[in-house]
Amino acid sequence: MKSLKEKVYEILKEMIIFGKLKYNERIEEDALATSLEVSRTPVREAINKLEQEGWINIIPRRGMFVSNVSLKEINDIFQVRLNLEPIILQMGFSNIPLNECQRLKREFESFLDKELTKDEAKTLDELDNTLHLLILKSCNNNFIEKMMENVYEHNMRLRNQSVQSNDRRNEATKEHINLIDSILDGDLDKALELIKYHNIKAKEGFFNSL
């Protein structure tokens, strides 16, 4: 069972990821404790953990603020992804469950060449995250998983608060389908090439949306 601190931590992080707490917004500990119907202690503990993970900035004599997403952070996120995702894919390639890949492929295909509604775009983003987490879990390394889950969560926040064109979303869907096909075919070299290409195009897409 999760502790109260863990529950508060997850609630606050989700509020940041999905934009309920905005960039640079001041965080009032008392107001949060009141709204969440908890004491200040679990809120303070959760905030300290969120600061360590880069979600919150605590500035002496000024207060606590939701961290901004800078150009450096975008570059940092994709530097990690570009360098580590191919290694992770190689580590876990033989362990990736093919039945899950087939299911994800069908779901991605249902979004091809469509003008997406806001809800459909959100579902597609969740599908994107599911595929990358599937590959991550297959590498069977707890340290890498914990690090990359944090990277993916920051990436999700960036995606939720940027405006991606429908054309880019459609291109990304095709990239994911091609990646899945290479996994289903057992073609590691092709899969490595495709995941690198996908990350390069994703980074370009984010910068073009700024």
Backbone hydrogen bonds, N-H to C=O, Kabsch-Sander energy under -0.5 kcal/mol:
donor,donor_aa,acceptor,acceptor_aa,energy
7,K,3,S,-2.2
8,V,4,L,-2.6
9,Y,5,K,-2.6
10,E,6,E,-2.4
11,I,7,K,-2.2
12,L,8,V,-2.7
13,K,9,Y,-2.5
14,E,10,E,-2.2
15,M,11,I,-2.1
16,I,12,L,-1.7
17,I,13,K,-2.8
18,F,14,E,-2.5
19,G,16,I,-1.2
20,K,15,M,-1.9
21,L,15,M,-2.1
22,K,20,K,-0.5
24,N,66,V,-1.8
25,E,22,K,-2.0
27,I,64,M,-3.3
28,E,26,R,-0.6
29,E,27,I,-0.7
32,L,28,E,-2.4
33,A,29,E,-2.5
34,T,30,D,-2.3
35,S,31,A,-2.6
36,L,32,L,-2.4
37,E,33,A,-0.6
37,E,34,T,-0.6
38,V,33,A,-2.5
43,V,39,S,-0.8
44,R,40,R,-2.9
45,E,41,T,-2.5
46,A,42,P,-2.3
47,I,43,V,-2.6
48,N,44,R,-2.2
49,K,45,E,-1.7
50,L,46,A,-2.5
51,E,47,I,-2.2
52,Q,48,N,-1.7
53,E,49,K,-1.4
54,G,51,E,-1.4
55,W,50,L,-2.7
56,I,50,L,-0.9
57,N,65,F,-3.3
59,I,57,N,-0.6
59,I,63,G,-3.1
62,R,59,I,-2.2
63,G,59,I,-2.7
64,M,27,I,-0.6
65,F,57,N,-2.8
66,V,25,E,-2.3
67,S,55,W,-2.5
70,S,68,N,-0.7
74,I,70,S,-2.0
75,N,71,L,-2.4
76,D,72,K,-2.9
77,I,73,E,-2.8
78,F,74,I,-2.1
79,Q,75,N,-2.2
80,V,76,D,-2.1
81,R,77,I,-2.3
82,L,78,F,-2.9
83,N,79,Q,-1.6
84,L,80,V,-3.0
85,E,81,R,-1.9
88,I,84,L,-2.9
89,L,85,E,-2.8
90,Q,86,P,-2.3
91,M,87,I,-2.5
92,G,88,I,-2.2
93,F,89,L,-1.0
95,N,92,G,-2.0
96,I,92,G,-0.8
96,I,93,F,-0.9
101,C,97,P,-1.7
102,Q,98,L,-2.6
103,R,99,N,-1.8
104,L,100,E,-2.7
105,K,101,C,-2.5
106,R,102,Q,-1.9
107,E,103,R,-1.9
108,F,104,L,-2.8
109,E,105,K,-2.6
110,S,106,R,-1.2
111,F,108,F,-1.9
112,L,109,E,-1.2
114,K,111,F,-0.9
116,L,114,K,-0.9
121,A,117,T,-2.5
122,K,118,K,-1.9
123,T,119,D,-2.3
124,L,120,E,-2.5
125,D,121,A,-2.2
126,E,122,K,-2.1
127,L,123,T,-2.0
128,D,124,L,-2.4
129,N,125,D,-2.2
130,T,126,E,-2.2
131,L,127,L,-2.1
132,H,128,D,-1.9
133,L,129,N,-2.3
134,L,130,T,-2.1
135,I,131,L,-2.0
136,L,132,H,-2.2
137,K,133,L,-3.0
138,S,134,L,-1.2
139,C,135,I,-0.6
139,C,136,L,-1.5
140,N,137,K,-1.1
145,E,141,N,-2.5
146,K,142,N,-2.3
147,M,143,F,-1.9
148,M,144,I,-2.7
149,E,145,E,-2.4
150,N,146,K,-1.3
151,V,147,M,-1.6
152,Y,148,M,-3.0
153,E,149,E,-2.0
154,H,150,N,-2.1
155,N,151,V,-2.3
156,M,152,Y,-2.4
157,R,153,E,-2.0
158,L,154,H,-2.1
159,R,155,N,-2.4
160,N,156,M,-2.6
161,Q,157,R,-1.4
162,S,159,R,-1.0
164,Q,162,S,-0.8
169,R,165,S,-2.1
170,N,166,N,-2.2
171,E,167,D,-2.4
172,A,168,R,-2.7
173,T,169,R,-2.0
174,K,170,N,-2.0
175,E,171,E,-2.3
176,H,172,A,-2.3
177,I,173,T,-2.2
178,N,174,K,-2.6
179,L,175,E,-2.1
180,I,176,H,-2.5
181,D,177,I,-2.5
182,S,178,N,-2.0
183,I,179,L,-1.7
184,L,180,I,-2.8
185,D,181,D,-2.1
186,G,183,I,-1.1
187,D,182,S,-2.6
188,L,186,G,-1.1
191,A,187,D,-2.2
192,L,188,L,-2.7
193,E,189,D,-1.9
194,L,190,K,-2.4
195,I,191,A,-2.4
196,K,192,L,-1.7
197,Y,193,E,-2.1
198,H,194,L,-2.7
199,N,195,I,-1.8
200,I,196,K,-2.0
201,K,197,Y,-2.5
202,A,198,H,-2.4
203,K,199,N,-2.2
204,E,200,I,-2.1
205,G,201,K,-2.3
206,F,202,A,-2.1
207,F,203,K,-2.1
208,N,204,E,-2.3
209,S,205,G,-1.1
210,L,207,F,-0.9
